[in-house]
Amino acid sequence: MANYKPDLSCQSKFIPINFSEQILPGTFEYAICYIIENKLDLSGVDAWYHNDKTGAAAYSPAVMRKIILLGYAHGLISSRRIAKACENNILFMSVSGDVQPHYTSIASFVAKMHEQIEPLFTQVLLICDEEGLIGRNMFAIDGCKLKSNASKEWSGTFDELGRKKAKLERASKRIIERHQAQDGLSEVLVTQDLIQKTKLDKSADKISAFLASHQEKIGSQGKPVKSNITDPDSAKITTSKGTIQGYNGIAINDDKHQIILQAQTWGSVGEQQTLQPAVTQLKQQLDKLNPVKPSSEHTIKFTADSGFNSEANLAFMAQSGFDTYIADNQFRKRNPLFQESETYETEQEKRRLKRRNGKPRLFTSDDFHYDEATQTCRCPAGNEMWRSGINVKSHHQEYTRFCGYLKDCKTCPLQQQCMRKPPIKTGRQVQFKNDASSKRLSYTDKMKVKIDSPMGRRQYSKRLGCIEPVFGNITVNKGMNKLTLRGQVKVNAQWQLYCLIHNIEKLQHAMH
């Protein structure tokens, strides 16, 4: 029988350690130490301290940045866990120079990083550019949904929060009424009820204070949107795993080595609204980097998925100087490689049949008899319709609109096939696209033609391999899949720290 030496990995041992020998060249911690100690300008942090004559000595900003970046890279995004690692982990001891900062000092440093994260992010990008990691051939933008340090249970419109406050107050009042009606309650039950009443009153007061000190958010359509009491800048976001309270981390990267050039978080703003400010910041960042040699000048390609597609965004990108490829919602359905085998009905008809629970489809504009020359229209039942509008604008197109006479629609035998509900004030309305309007191609139509071309499909197909691995590395490999800070400014700095770690890791591979 084989005889093996015993495993003593759980046994403590006192040994002399040279901390400098624990940081091996080619590792991530070596890259962090080398870049921070030799490449970055940390003088901006000196303004935080005024203890040169009085007060205790502060922890070195270089040490704090090294242990924070190393902790984040290992998925330790809690200040307590980073502080614990500095006490027990040899690697953290070596990076910090055997300094054990308290977790409150780490938390305070992270919270103030928003004041210095922009120049730090740019300095690392300059190093990446010097190493030739930025190709400027294609940029890609996408978003990553991250949980915030706030509960979605405290979200709602002001009307919803007001109803929740009233409900909490009624529950608190019922406890008092119960005590008044039942004098014989045991002391244990009375104590439990009073504790519960205190919690209810505290929650109601929290809602009252929020409603008194904040203004209601108004969405892009002019309607109130949900606010969060704990973190007003965050929003309810739908993901593949359900609804979360969080932020959407937007990033733009270069396709050569997947270096992130621009990073920012957004709360209640949709992806479409983030494209223009993100591209504007990207241009400002590119201006700070090393200029491109004249011999290598070319048009940089820019790709984005359908979440960023809108007429306004396409018009903006047409003037941006980038060779843009942005897909629309129907991009894959127009691709022969993804076409379904069923040809007897369109996807739109399928959705309509599903909404109608299997009932026959309603008449569309194709079922009406429209004469463009005489500007007249008859419904499927043969009744004349009157023209209610001309050059009506909808979705950047111009239409001519017709409306059926109310007396005809009320007695029409085809009413159930034509209208969802019986007519009350007006008859059936239908509109037809004007030829003059259809001849003027919108930016959306132009993009469809461009991206459906063989060249367009080939360029857009590179987007997936350009941007998606970045989010996989940050959220899965590094474990940085949630946010611990609150507020747009601080959360944005933490997201940029996540992206900074990704860029430093790319530098590590380049320097090794």
C-alpha positions in Angstrom: 0.0 0.0 0.0 1.3 3.5 -0.8 2.6 5.7 2.0 2.2 9.5 1.6 3.5 12.4 3.6 0.8 14.0 5.8 -1.0 17.2 4.7 -0.2 19.9 7.2 -2.0 22.8 5.4 -4.2 23.5 8.4 -1.2 23.8 10.8 0.1 27.2 11.9 3.8 27.9 11.4 6.0 30.7 12.4 8.4 31.6 9.5 10.3 34.7 8.5 8.8 36.4 5.5 10.3 39.0 3.1 7.2 40.8 1.8 9.0 42.1 -1.3 9.6 38.5 -2.4 5.9 37.6 -2.3 5.0 39.9 -5.2 6.1 37.9 -8.2 6.7 39.6 -11.6 4.0 38.9 -14.2 1.2 38.8 -11.6 -1.7 41.2 -11.2 -0.5 42.5 -7.9 3.0 43.2 -9.4 1.3 45.2 -12.2 -0.7 47.2 -9.7 2.4 48.0 -7.6 4.5 48.9 -10.6 1.9 51.1 -12.2 1.0 53.0 -9.0 4.5 53.4 -7.8 6.2 54.4 -11.1 3.6 55.6 -13.6 0.8 57.5 -11.8 0.7 61.0 -10.4 -0.9 60.7 -6.9 -0.3 64.3 -5.9 -4.0 65.2 -6.3 -4.9 63.2 -3.1 -2.5 65.3 -1.0 -5.2 68.0 -0.8 -7.3 65.7 1.3 -4.9 65.9 4.2 -3.7 68.8 6.4 -1.8 66.9 9.1 1.8 68.0 8.3 2.0 69.8 11.6 -0.7 68.4 13.8 -2.7 65.2 13.8 -1.8 61.5 13.3 -0.1 60.2 10.2 -2.4 59.2 7.4 -2.3 56.0 5.4 -0.4 56.5 2.1 -2.8 57.0 -0.9 -0.6 54.7 -2.9 -1.1 51.9 -0.3 -4.8 52.5 -0.1 -5.2 52.4 -3.9 -3.2 49.2 -4.1 -5.1 47.2 -1.5 -8.5 48.5 -2.9 -7.7 47.5 -6.4 -6.3 44.2 -5.3 -9.3 43.5 -3.2 -11.7 44.4 -6.0 -9.8 42.2 -8.4 -10.4 39.2 -6.0 -14.1 40.0 -5.5 -13.6 41.7 -2.1 -15.7 44.8 -2.7 -16.6 45.1 1.0 -14.3 47.4 3.1 -14.5 45.0 6.0 -13.3 42.1 3.9 -10.4 44.1 2.5 -9.4 45.2 6.0 -9.6 41.6 7.2 -7.4 40.4 4.3 -4.7 43.0 5.2 -4.5 41.3 8.6 -4.5 37.7 7.6 -3.5 37.4 3.9 0.2 37.3 3.1 -0.4 38.8 -0.4 -2.3 41.8 1.0 0.3 42.3 3.7 3.0 42.4 1.0 1.2 44.9 -1.2 0.3 47.2 1.7 3.8 47.0 3.3 2.2 45.2 6.4 -0.1 48.1 7.1 -3.6 47.2 8.4 -6.0 50.1 7.9 -9.3 50.1 9.6 -12.3 49.3 7.4 -13.7 52.8 8.1 -10.6 54.3 6.6 -10.9 52.1 3.5 -14.6 52.9 3.1 -13.9 56.6 3.5 -11.1 56.5 0.9 -13.4 54.6 -1.6 -16.2 57.1 -1.0 -13.9 60.0 -1.9 -12.4 58.4 -5.0 -14.9 60.1 -7.2 -12.8 63.3 -6.8 -9.7 61.5 -8.3 -11.0 58.7 -10.4 -11.2 60.6 -13.7 -7.4 61.6 -13.9 -6.5 58.1 -12.6 -8.6 56.4 -15.3 -7.0 58.7 -18.0 -3.4 58.1 -16.8 -3.9 54.3 -17.1 -5.3 54.8 -20.5 -2.2 56.8 -21.5 -0.1 53.9 -20.4 -2.2 51.5 -22.4 -1.8 53.7 -25.4 2.0 53.8 -25.0 2.0 50.0 -24.9 0.1 49.9 -28.2 -3.1 48.3 -26.6 -5.5 50.8 -28.3 -6.0 50.1 -32.0 -8.6 52.8 -32.8 -10.1 50.5 -35.4 -13.5 49.7 -33.9 -15.3 50.9 -30.7 -18.2 49.1 -29.2 -20.7 50.2 -26.5 -22.9 48.2 -24.3 -24.4 48.1 -20.8 -24.2 45.9 -17.7 -26.9 45.8 -15.1 -25.6 45.9 -11.5 -27.4 45.7 -8.2 -27.2 48.8 -6.0 -27.0 49.1 -2.3 -30.7 49.7 -2.0 -33.8 47.6 -1.7 -36.4 47.7 -4.4 -39.1 47.5 -1.7 -38.5 51.2 -1.1 -39.3 52.2 -4.7 -42.4 53.7 -6.1 -44.0 56.9 -7.5 -44.9 59.6 -5.0 -48.5 58.4 -5.1 -47.5 54.8 -4.4 -45.2 55.9 -1.6 -47.9 58.0 -0.1 -50.3 55.0 -0.1 -47.6 52.9 1.5 -47.1 55.5 4.2 -50.8 55.6 5.0 -50.8 51.8 5.2 -48.0 51.8 7.7 -49.8 54.4 9.8 -53.0 52.4 9.8 -51.1 49.3 10.9 -49.4 51.3 13.7 -52.8 52.7 14.8 -54.3 49.2 14.9 -51.7 48.1 17.5 -52.8 50.9 19.8 -56.4 50.1 19.3 -55.7 46.4 20.1 -54.0 47.4 23.4 -56.9 49.6 24.3 -59.5 46.9 23.6 -57.5 44.1 25.4 -56.1 45.2 28.7 -55.2 41.6 29.7 -52.4 41.2 27.1 -49.3 39.6 28.5 -46.2 41.8 29.0 -44.3 39.7 26.3 -47.0 40.4 23.7 -47.1 44.1 24.6 -43.3 44.4 24.3 -43.4 42.7 20.9 -46.2 45.0 19.6 -44.4 48.1 20.8 -41.3 47.0 19.0 -43.3 46.4 15.8 -45.1 49.8 16.2 -41.7 51.5 16.5 -40.6 49.9 13.3 -43.8 50.9 11.5 -43.5 54.5 12.7 -39.9 54.7 11.7 -40.7 53.5 8.2 -43.6 56.0 7.9 -41.4 58.9 9.0 -38.7 57.8 6.5 -41.2 58.0 3.7 -42.5 61.4 4.9 -39.0 62.9 5.1 -38.3 61.6 1.6 -41.5 63.0 0.1 -40.9 66.4 1.8 -37.2 66.8 0.7 -37.3 65.4 -2.9 -39.1 66.2 -6.1 -40.9 63.5 -8.1 -39.1 62.1 -11.1 -40.7 62.6 -14.5 -40.0 60.2 -17.3 -39.3 60.9 -21.0 -43.1 60.6 -21.7 -44.0 63.1 -19.1 -45.4 60.6 -16.6 -44.1 60.1 -13.0 -41.5 57.3 -12.6 -40.5 55.3 -9.6 -38.1 56.8 -7.1 -36.1 54.9 -4.4 -35.9 56.3 -0.9 -32.6 54.7 0.0 -30.8 55.6 -3.3 -32.9 58.1 -5.3 -30.5 57.9 -8.3 -31.0 54.1 -8.7 -33.9 52.5 -10.6 -35.8 49.3 -11.0 -34.1 47.5 -13.9 -35.4 44.3 -15.6 -32.8 41.6 -16.2 -32.9 38.0 -17.4 -32.9 36.9 -13.8 -35.7 39.2 -12.7 -36.1 42.8 -11.6 -33.4 44.5 -9.5 -32.8 47.9 -7.9 -29.6 49.1 -9.5 -27.7 50.9 -12.2 -26.8 50.3 -15.8 -23.0 50.4 -16.2 -22.2 51.7 -19.7 -18.8 51.1 -21.2 -17.1 51.8 -24.6 -14.1 49.7 -25.4 -11.5 49.3 -28.2 -11.5 46.0 -30.2 -7.8 45.4 -30.3 -7.2 44.4 -26.7 -10.7 45.2 -25.2 -9.4 48.3 -23.4 -12.3 50.3 -21.8 -12.1 53.9 -23.0 -15.2 55.3 -21.4 -17.3 54.1 -18.4 -20.3 55.6 -16.7 -23.3 54.4 -14.7 -26.9 55.5 -15.3 -30.0 54.9 -13.1 -33.4 55.6 -14.4 -32.2 56.7 -17.8 -32.7 54.2 -20.7 -29.9 52.9 -22.9 -31.0 55.0 -25.8 -30.5 58.2 -23.8 -26.9 57.2 -22.7 -25.4 56.9 -26.2 -24.9 60.6 -27.0 -23.3 61.6 -23.6 -21.2 58.5 -23.7 -19.8 59.2 -27.2 -19.2 62.9 -26.2 -17.1 61.7 -23.3 -15.3 59.2 -25.5 -14.2 62.0 -27.8 -13.0 64.0 -24.9 -11.0 61.0 -23.7 -9.5 60.4 -27.1 -8.3 64.0 -27.2 -6.3 63.4 -24.0 -4.6 60.3 -25.5 -1.6 60.3 -27.8 -2.6 61.7 -31.2 -2.9 59.3 -34.1 -0.1 59.5 -36.7 -1.3 61.1 -40.0 -0.3 58.0 -42.0 -2.6 55.8 -40.0 -5.6 58.0 -40.0 -8.8 56.2 -40.9 -12.5 56.3 -40.0 -13.1 54.5 -36.7 -16.0 52.0 -36.7 -18.5 52.2 -34.0 -21.0 49.4 -33.1 -24.0 49.1 -30.8 -26.9 46.7 -30.3 -30.6 47.5 -30.8 -30.9 48.9 -27.3 -29.2 52.1 -28.5 -31.1 52.4 -31.8 -33.3 55.5 -32.2 -33.7 58.1 -34.9 -32.1 60.8 -32.7 -29.1 58.6 -31.9 -28.6 57.7 -35.6 -28.8 61.3 -36.6 -26.2 62.2 -33.9 -23.9 59.4 -34.9 -24.1 60.5 -38.6 -22.4 63.7 -37.5 -20.0 62.1 -35.0 -17.3 61.2 -37.5 -17.5 57.4 -36.7 -18.5 54.7 -39.2 -21.5 53.6 -37.3 -23.3 50.2 -37.3 -26.3 50.1 -34.9 -28.8 47.2 -35.3 -32.5 47.6 -34.9 -35.1 45.2 -33.4 -35.8 43.5 -36.7 -32.2 43.0 -37.7 -32.0 39.3 -37.1 -35.4 38.6 -38.6 -34.2 40.1 -41.9 -31.1 37.9 -41.9 -31.7 34.7 -43.9 -29.7 32.7 -41.4 -32.2 33.4 -38.7 -35.4 33.3 -40.6 -38.0 30.9 -39.3 -39.5 28.1 -41.3 -43.1 29.3 -41.0 -44.1 31.5 -43.9 -47.9 31.5 -43.5 -48.0 34.5 -41.1 -45.7 37.3 -40.0 -44.4 37.9 -36.5 -46.7 40.9 -36.2 -49.7 38.7 -37.0 -48.6 36.2 -34.4 -48.4 38.8 -31.7 -51.8 40.2 -32.7 -53.4 36.7 -32.6 -51.9 36.1 -29.2 -53.3 39.3 -27.8 -56.7 38.5 -29.3 -56.7 35.0 -27.7 -57.0 33.2 -31.0 -59.8 35.4 -32.5 -59.6 36.6 -36.1 -57.1 39.4 -36.7 -58.4 43.0 -37.1 -58.4 44.8 -40.4 -55.2 46.7 -41.2 -54.6 49.5 -43.6 -53.9 46.9 -46.4 -57.6 45.9 -46.2 -58.9 49.5 -46.9 -59.3 50.8 -50.5 -57.2 54.0 -50.7 -57.0 56.1 -53.9 -54.0 58.4 -53.6 -54.8 60.4 -56.7 -58.3 61.4 -55.5 -57.4 61.2 -51.8 -60.4 59.1 -51.0 -60.8 55.9 -49.0 -63.4 53.2 -48.5 -63.5 50.7 -45.7 -63.7 46.9 -46.2 -67.5 47.2 -45.9 -67.6 49.6 -48.8 -68.5 52.7 -46.8 -66.8 56.1 -47.6 -64.5 57.6 -45.1 -63.6 61.3 -44.5 -60.1 62.6 -44.5 -59.3 63.7 -41.0 -55.7 64.8 -41.5 -52.9 65.2 -44.1 -49.2 65.1 -43.5 -49.7 63.7 -40.0 -46.3 63.0 -38.5 -45.7 59.8 -36.7 -42.4 58.0 -36.0 -40.6 60.4 -38.4 -43.0 59.7 -41.2 -45.9 61.6 -42.8 -49.3 60.0 -43.2 -52.8 60.8 -44.6 -55.4 59.9 -42.0 -59.0 58.9 -42.7 -61.9 58.3 -40.3 -65.1 56.4 -40.7 -68.5 58.0 -40.1 -69.8 57.1 -36.7 -73.3 56.2 -38.0 -71.8 53.7 -40.4 -69.4 52.1 -37.9 -72.1 51.6 -35.3 -74.3 49.5 -37.6 -71.5 47.9 -39.6 -71.7 44.0 -39.8 -67.9 43.8 -39.8 -67.5 45.8 -36.6 -65.9 43.0 -34.6 -63.3 42.4 -37.3 -62.6 46.1 -37.6 -62.6 47.6 -34.0 -61.6 46.3 -30.7 -64.4 48.1 -28.9 -67.8 49.4 -30.2 -67.5 53.0 -31.4 -68.7 55.7 -29.1 -67.4 59.1 -30.3 -65.5 58.4 -33.5 -65.5 55.7 -36.1 -62.5 53.6 -37.3 -59.4 55.5 -38.1 -56.7 54.4 -40.6 -53.7 56.2 -42.0 -51.5 55.7 -45.1 -47.9 56.7 -45.7 -47.4 59.6 -48.1 -45.2 58.9 -51.1 -43.3 62.1 -50.6 -42.5 61.1 -47.1 -41.5 57.6 -48.0 -39.1 58.9 -50.6 -37.2 60.8 -47.9 -35.3 58.1 -46.2 -34.8 58.5 -42.4 -31.6 57.7 -40.6 -33.3 54.5 -39.4 -34.0 53.4 -43.0 -30.5 54.3 -44.1 -29.0 52.3 -41.2 -31.2 49.3 -42.2 -29.8 49.3 -45.7 -26.2 49.7 -44.4 -26.3 47.0 -41.8 -28.1 44.5 -44.0 -25.3 44.7 -46.6 -22.6 42.0 -46.6 -20.1 44.5 -45.3 -22.5 45.8 -42.6 -23.2 42.3 -41.3 -19.6 41.4 -41.3 -18.6 44.6 -39.3 -21.5 44.3 -36.8 -20.7 40.6 -36.2 -17.5 41.8 -34.5 -19.4 43.6 -31.8 -20.1 40.5 -29.7 -16.5 39.5 -29.4 -15.4 43.1 -28.8 -17.6 44.2 -25.8 -19.3 41.2 -24.2 -16.2 39.5 -22.8 -15.4 42.7 -20.9 -18.6 42.4 -18.8 -18.0 38.7 -18.4 -14.5 39.4 -17.0 -15.7 42.1 -14.6 -18.9 40.5 -13.2 -18.0 36.8 -13.4 -14.3 36.3 -13.3 -13.6 39.2 -10.9 -16.9 38.9 -9.0 -17.5 42.7 -9.2 -21.3 42.2 -9.8 -22.8 44.7 -7.4 -22.3 48.2 -6.1 -21.7 49.1 -2.4 -21.9 52.9 -2.6 -25.0 55.1 -3.1 -25.6 58.1 -5.2 -24.9 58.7 -8.9 -21.5 60.3 -8.3 -20.1 57.7 -6.0 -21.5 54.7 -7.9 -20.0 56.1 -11.1 -16.6 56.2 -9.4 -16.9 52.6 -8.2 -17.9 51.4 -11.7 -14.9 53.2 -13.2 -12.7 51.4 -10.5 -14.1 48.1 -11.8 -13.2 49.1 -15.4 -9.8 50.3 -14.2 -9.0 46.8 -12.9 -10.0 45.3 -16.2 -7.6 47.7 -18.0 -4.7 47.0 -15.5 -5.1 43.3 -16.1 -4.7 43.9 -19.9 -1.6 45.9 -19.1 -0.3 43.0 -16.9 -0.5 40.6 -19.9 1.2 43.2 -22.1 4.0 43.9 -19.6 4.7 40.2 -18.9 
